[in-house]
Protein backbone atom coordinates (compact mmCIF):
# COMPACT_ATOMS: atom_id res chain seq x y z
CA UNK A 1 0.00 0.00 0.00
CA UNK A 2 1.27 3.47 -0.72
CA UNK A 3 0.21 7.08 -0.85
CA UNK A 4 -1.77 7.44 2.36
CA UNK A 5 -2.16 11.05 3.42
CA UNK A 6 -4.12 12.83 6.12
CA UNK A 7 -7.34 13.46 4.19
CA UNK A 8 -10.46 14.05 6.25
CA UNK A 9 -13.04 11.73 4.60
CA UNK A 10 -16.15 13.93 5.03
CA UNK A 11 -14.57 16.81 3.10
CA UNK A 12 -11.82 15.00 1.16
CA UNK A 13 -9.43 17.79 2.14
CA UNK A 14 -6.32 17.78 4.30
CA UNK A 15 -7.10 17.78 7.98
CA UNK A 16 -6.20 21.10 9.62
CA UNK A 17 -3.52 21.14 12.29
CA UNK A 18 -0.42 20.16 10.36
CA UNK A 19 1.76 17.09 10.82
CA UNK A 20 0.57 16.41 14.38
CA UNK A 21 -2.93 15.75 13.01
CA UNK A 22 -1.99 14.40 9.58
CA UNK A 23 0.38 11.64 10.75
CA UNK A 24 -2.04 9.79 13.06
CA UNK A 25 -4.90 10.13 10.57
CA UNK A 26 -2.76 8.80 7.74
CA UNK A 27 -1.71 5.81 9.83
CA UNK A 28 -5.32 5.21 10.82
CA UNK A 29 -6.20 5.04 7.11
CA UNK A 30 -3.38 2.54 6.52
CA UNK A 31 -4.54 0.40 9.46
CA UNK A 32 -8.09 0.29 8.13
CA UNK A 33 -6.96 -0.75 4.67
CA UNK A 34 -4.75 -3.51 6.11
CA UNK A 35 -7.65 -4.82 8.20
CA UNK A 36 -10.09 -4.60 5.27
CA UNK A 37 -7.76 -6.54 2.96
CA UNK A 38 -6.59 -9.03 5.59
CA UNK A 39 -9.05 -9.46 8.46
CA UNK A 40 -7.21 -10.12 11.69
CA UNK A 41 -4.11 -8.25 10.56
CA UNK A 42 -3.06 -4.84 11.86
CA UNK A 43 -0.18 -2.37 11.81
CA UNK A 44 1.60 -4.79 14.15
CA UNK A 45 1.88 -7.09 11.12
CA UNK A 46 4.08 -4.57 9.28
CA UNK A 47 7.65 -5.80 9.02
CA UNK A 48 9.11 -2.92 7.05
CA UNK A 49 7.71 0.42 5.97
CA UNK A 50 8.73 3.77 4.57
CA UNK A 51 7.52 7.17 5.67
CA UNK A 52 8.28 10.17 3.50
CA UNK A 53 8.28 13.51 5.29
CA UNK A 54 8.77 17.03 4.00
CA UNK A 55 10.98 18.14 6.89
CA UNK A 56 13.47 16.41 9.20
CA UNK A 57 11.73 18.16 12.10
CA UNK A 58 8.69 15.91 11.52
CA UNK A 59 10.54 12.66 12.28
CA UNK A 60 9.76 12.74 16.00
CA UNK A 61 6.07 13.39 15.30
CA UNK A 62 5.93 10.50 12.81
CA UNK A 63 7.64 8.14 15.29
CA UNK A 64 5.27 9.15 18.08
CA UNK A 65 2.26 8.62 15.82
CA UNK A 66 3.52 5.18 14.80
CA UNK A 67 4.02 4.19 18.44
CA UNK A 68 0.55 5.37 19.43
CA UNK A 69 -1.29 3.78 16.50
CA UNK A 70 0.63 0.49 16.34
CA UNK A 71 1.77 0.10 19.96
CA UNK A 72 5.17 -0.77 18.46
CA UNK A 73 8.65 0.17 19.57
CA UNK A 74 10.45 2.57 17.25
CA UNK A 75 14.22 2.90 17.11
DRENMIRO-685629 format. One record per atom (N, C-alpha, C): residue number from 1; residue in three letters; atom name; x, y, z. Coordinates in steps of 0.001 Angstrom, whole numbers, always signed. Example, Ala and Ser with C-alpha at 12.3 -4.5 7.8 and 13.67 -1.06 7.14 Angstrom:
<rs>
(1; ALA; N; (+13190; -5690; +7800))
(1; ALA; CA; (+12300; -4500; +7800))
(1; ALA; C; (+13200; -3300; +7800))
(2; SER; N; (+12850; -2250; +7080))
(2; SER; CA; (+13670; -1060; +7140))
(2; SER; C; (+12900; +30; +7870))
</rs>
This chain:
<rs>
(1; UNK; N; (+843; -1162; +0))
(1; UNK; CA; (+0; +0; +0))
(1; UNK; C; (+892; +1230; +0))
(2; UNK; N; (+493; +2233; -728))
(2; UNK; CA; (+1273; +3470; -723))
(2; UNK; C; (+364; +4674; -901))
(3; UNK; N; (+901; +5824; -579))
(3; UNK; CA; (+208; +7076; -846))
(3; UNK; C; (-844; +7491; +158))
(4; UNK; N; (-794; +7013; +1369))
(4; UNK; CA; (-1772; +7435; +2359))
(4; UNK; C; (-1401; +8812; +2893))
(5; UNK; N; (-2372; +9703; +2880))
(5; UNK; CA; (-2162; +11053; +3417))
(5; UNK; C; (-3283; +11365; +4398))
(6; UNK; N; (-3157; +12459; +5090))
(6; UNK; CA; (-4124; +12833; +6117))
(6; UNK; C; (-5360; +13533; +5594))
(7; UNK; N; (-6084; +12883; +4687))
(7; UNK; CA; (-7336; +13456; +4193))
(7; UNK; C; (-8456; +13188; +5185))
(8; UNK; N; (-9291; +14196; +5408))
(8; UNK; CA; (-10461; +14050; +6252))
(8; UNK; C; (-11604; +13570; +5355))
(9; UNK; N; (-12060; +12323; +5523))
(9; UNK; CA; (-13038; +11735; +4604))
(9; UNK; C; (-14302; +12553; +4329))
(10; UNK; N; (-14919; +13200; +5341))
(10; UNK; CA; (-16152; +13928; +5029))
(10; UNK; C; (-15978; +15062; +4016))
(11; UNK; N; (-14787; +15671; +4004))
(11; UNK; CA; (-14566; +16809; +3102))
(11; UNK; C; (-13583; +16497; +1980))
(12; UNK; N; (-12873; +15376; +2114))
(12; UNK; CA; (-11819; +15001; +1156))
(12; UNK; C; (-10784; +16109; +1006))
(13; UNK; N; (-10484; +16780; +2116))
(13; UNK; CA; (-9427; +17788; +2137))
(13; UNK; C; (-8479; +17443; +3286))
(14; UNK; N; (-7301; +18037; +3252))
(14; UNK; CA; (-6317; +17778; +4298))
(14; UNK; C; (-6870; +18246; +5637))
(15; UNK; N; (-6642; +17435; +6643))
(15; UNK; CA; (-7103; +17783; +7984))
(15; UNK; C; (-6294; +18982; +8478))
(16; UNK; N; (-6958; +19963; +9089))
(16; UNK; CA; (-6203; +21097; +9622))
(16; UNK; C; (-5382; +20679; +10843))
(17; UNK; N; (-4319; +21400; +11104))
(17; UNK; CA; (-3521; +21136; +12295))
(17; UNK; C; (-2109; +20682; +12000))
(18; UNK; N; (-1784; +20520; +10718))
(18; UNK; CA; (-418; +20162; +10358))
(18; UNK; C; (-68; +18716; +10645))
(19; UNK; N; (+1233; +18451; +10713))
(19; UNK; CA; (+1758; +17090; +10822))
(19; UNK; C; (+1244; +16364; +12061))
(20; UNK; N; (+1013; +17071; +13150))
(20; UNK; CA; (+568; +16406; +14383))
(20; UNK; C; (-825; +15805; +14234))
(21; UNK; N; (-1611; +16310; +13300))
(21; UNK; CA; (-2933; +15748; +13013))
(21; UNK; C; (-2891; +14820; +11796))
(22; UNK; N; (-2063; +15179; +10813))
(22; UNK; CA; (-1990; +14398; +9578))
(22; UNK; C; (-1378; +13011; +9787))
(23; UNK; N; (-311; +12919; +10568))
(23; UNK; CA; (+384; +11638; +10748))
(23; UNK; C; (-509; +10566; +11362))
(24; UNK; N; (-1182; +10838; +12497))
(24; UNK; CA; (-2038; +9785; +13056))
(24; UNK; C; (-3206; +9419; +12143))
(25; UNK; N; (-3778; +10413; +11466))
(25; UNK; CA; (-4905; +10128; +10572))
(25; UNK; C; (-4456; +9274; +9396))
(26; UNK; N; (-3310; +9589; +8842))
(26; UNK; CA; (-2761; +8804; +7738))
(26; UNK; C; (-2526; +7356; +8162))
(27; UNK; N; (-1949; +7167; +9334))
(27; UNK; CA; (-1707; +5806; +9830))
(27; UNK; C; (-3016; +5081; +10139))
(28; UNK; N; (-4012; +5814; +10587))
(28; UNK; CA; (-5322; +5207; +10821))
(28; UNK; C; (-5903; +4701; +9501))
(29; UNK; N; (-5740; +5482; +8435))
(29; UNK; CA; (-6201; +5044; +7105))
(29; UNK; C; (-5481; +3760; +6689))
(30; UNK; N; (-4169; +3723; +6880))
(30; UNK; CA; (-3379; +2537; +6524))
(30; UNK; C; (-3872; +1332; +7321))
(31; UNK; N; (-4077; +1510; +8608))
(31; UNK; CA; (-4536; +404; +9462))
(31; UNK; C; (-5877; -139; +8990))
(32; UNK; N; (-6768; +735; +8598))
(32; UNK; CA; (-8088; +294; +8134))
(32; UNK; C; (-8010; -468; +6823))
(33; UNK; N; (-7133; -38; +5939))
(33; UNK; CA; (-6961; -750; +4668))
(33; UNK; C; (-6365; -2135; +4925))
(34; UNK; N; (-5362; -2215; +5785))
(34; UNK; CA; (-4750; -3510; +6109))
(34; UNK; C; (-5811; -4467; +6658))
(35; UNK; N; (-6615; -3989; +7594))
(35; UNK; CA; (-7650; -4825; +8198))
(35; UNK; C; (-8722; -5216; +7179))
(36; UNK; N; (-9073; -4297; +6286))
(36; UNK; CA; (-10089; -4604; +5271))
(36; UNK; C; (-9584; -5658; +4290))
(37; UNK; N; (-8325; -5586; +3923))
(37; UNK; CA; (-7762; -6540; +2961))
(37; UNK; C; (-7403; -7876; +3597))
(38; UNK; N; (-7016; -7827; +4871))
(38; UNK; CA; (-6590; -9034; +5589))
(38; UNK; C; (-7191; -9025; +6988))
(39; UNK; N; (-8437; -9467; +7128))
(39; UNK; CA; (-9053; -9459; +8456))
(39; UNK; C; (-8161; -10163; +9485))
(40; UNK; N; (-8060; -9566; +10642))
(40; UNK; CA; (-7210; -10119; +11692))
(40; UNK; C; (-5806; -9539; +11701))
(41; UNK; N; (-5429; -8875; +10627))
(41; UNK; CA; (-4108; -8250; +10562))
(41; UNK; C; (-4217; -6797; +11028))
(42; UNK; N; (-3083; -6223; +11387))
(42; UNK; CA; (-3056; -4842; +11855))
(42; UNK; C; (-1698; -4223; +11538))
(43; UNK; N; (-1483; -3011; +12008))
(43; UNK; CA; (-182; -2368; +11806))
(43; UNK; C; (+931; -3156; +12485))
(44; UNK; N; (+596; -3957; +13491))
(44; UNK; CA; (+1603; -4793; +14154))
(44; UNK; C; (+2157; -5846; +13202))
(45; UNK; N; (+1440; -6106; +12105))
(45; UNK; CA; (+1882; -7095; +11122))
(45; UNK; C; (+2940; -6529; +10171))
(46; UNK; N; (+3130; -5214; +10183))
(46; UNK; CA; (+4078; -4566; +9282))
(46; UNK; C; (+5501; -4932; +9697))
(47; UNK; N; (+6267; -5445; +8750))
(47; UNK; CA; (+7653; -5804; +9019))
(47; UNK; C; (+8578; -4662; +8634))
(48; UNK; N; (+8247; -3989; +7547))
(48; UNK; CA; (+9111; -2916; +7052))
(48; UNK; C; (+8228; -1882; +6352))
(49; UNK; N; (+8484; -633; +6609))
(49; UNK; CA; (+7705; +424; +5970))
(49; UNK; C; (+8545; +1660; +5733))
(50; UNK; N; (+8061; +2509; +4876))
(50; UNK; CA; (+8730; +3773; +4574))
(50; UNK; C; (+7773; +4918; +4863))
(51; UNK; N; (+8302; +5974; +5403))
(51; UNK; CA; (+7515; +7168; +5674))
(51; UNK; C; (+8277; +8353; +5070))
(52; UNK; N; (+7654; +9015; +4132))
(52; UNK; CA; (+8277; +10171; +3502))
(52; UNK; C; (+7727; +11438; +4135))
(53; UNK; N; (+8630; +12274; +4622))
(53; UNK; CA; (+8275; +13513; +5293))
(53; UNK; C; (+8866; +14693; +4539))
(54; UNK; N; (+8274; +15849; +4705))
(54; UNK; CA; (+8767; +17033; +3997))
(54; UNK; C; (+9783; +17827; +4803))
(55; UNK; N; (+9997; +17437; +6058))
(55; UNK; CA; (+10979; +18138; +6889))
(55; UNK; C; (+11557; +17177; +7927))
(56; UNK; N; (+12865; +17252; +8164))
(56; UNK; CA; (+13465; +16412; +9203))
(56; UNK; C; (+12858; +16664; +10589))
(57; UNK; N; (+12323; +17837; +10795))
(57; UNK; CA; (+11730; +18164; +12100))
(57; UNK; C; (+10458; +17356; +12373))
(58; UNK; N; (+9915; +16702; +11358))
(58; UNK; CA; (+8687; +15913; +11516))
(58; UNK; C; (+8953; +14462; +11940))
(59; UNK; N; (+10215; +14053; +11970))
(59; UNK; CA; (+10544; +12659; +12283))
(59; UNK; C; (+10016; +12261; +13659))
(60; UNK; N; (+10215; +13095; +14652))
(60; UNK; CA; (+9762; +12741; +16001))
(60; UNK; C; (+8239; +12615; +16060))
(61; UNK; N; (+7537; +13458; +15325))
(61; UNK; CA; (+6072; +13385; +15299))
(61; UNK; C; (+5619; +12087; +14625))
(62; UNK; N; (+6278; +11727; +13522))
(62; UNK; CA; (+5932; +10498; +12813))
(62; UNK; C; (+6198; +9276; +13692))
(63; UNK; N; (+7321; +9268; +14401))
(63; UNK; CA; (+7638; +8141; +15291))
(63; UNK; C; (+6602; +8029; +16414))
(64; UNK; N; (+6253; +9148; +16993))
(64; UNK; CA; (+5268; +9152; +18079))
(64; UNK; C; (+3920; +8643; +17570))
(65; UNK; N; (+3524; +9077; +16403))
(65; UNK; CA; (+2256; +8622; +15819))
(65; UNK; C; (+2276; +7125; +15576))
(66; UNK; N; (+3391; +6620; +15034))
(66; UNK; CA; (+3517; +5178; +14798))
(66; UNK; C; (+3383; +4412; +16110))
(67; UNK; N; (+4074; +4868; +17149))
(67; UNK; CA; (+4022; +4192; +18443))
(67; UNK; C; (+2597; +4174; +18999))
(68; UNK; N; (+1900; +5283; +18889))
(68; UNK; CA; (+549; +5365; +19432))
(68; UNK; C; (-434; +4507; +18646))
(69; UNK; N; (-335; +4518; +17327))
(69; UNK; CA; (-1289; +3780; +16498))
(69; UNK; C; (-997; +2283; +16504))
(70; UNK; N; (+276; +1908; +16478))
(70; UNK; CA; (+626; +486; +16340))
(70; UNK; C; (+1030; -178; +17652))
(71; UNK; N; (+1254; +622; +18695))
(71; UNK; CA; (+1771; +97; +19958))
(71; UNK; C; (+3100; -620; +19757))
(72; UNK; N; (+3882; -153; +18789))
(72; UNK; CA; (+5173; -774; +18458))
(72; UNK; C; (+6320; +76; +18966))
(73; UNK; N; (+7447; -571; +19196))
(73; UNK; CA; (+8650; +168; +19566))
(73; UNK; C; (+9287; +715; +18300))
(74; UNK; N; (+9790; +1929; +18375))
(74; UNK; CA; (+10454; +2571; +17248))
(74; UNK; C; (+11865; +2916; +17674))
(75; UNK; N; (+12822; +2573; +16796))
(75; UNK; CA; (+14218; +2905; +17110))
(75; UNK; C; (+14551; +4306; +16706))
</rs>
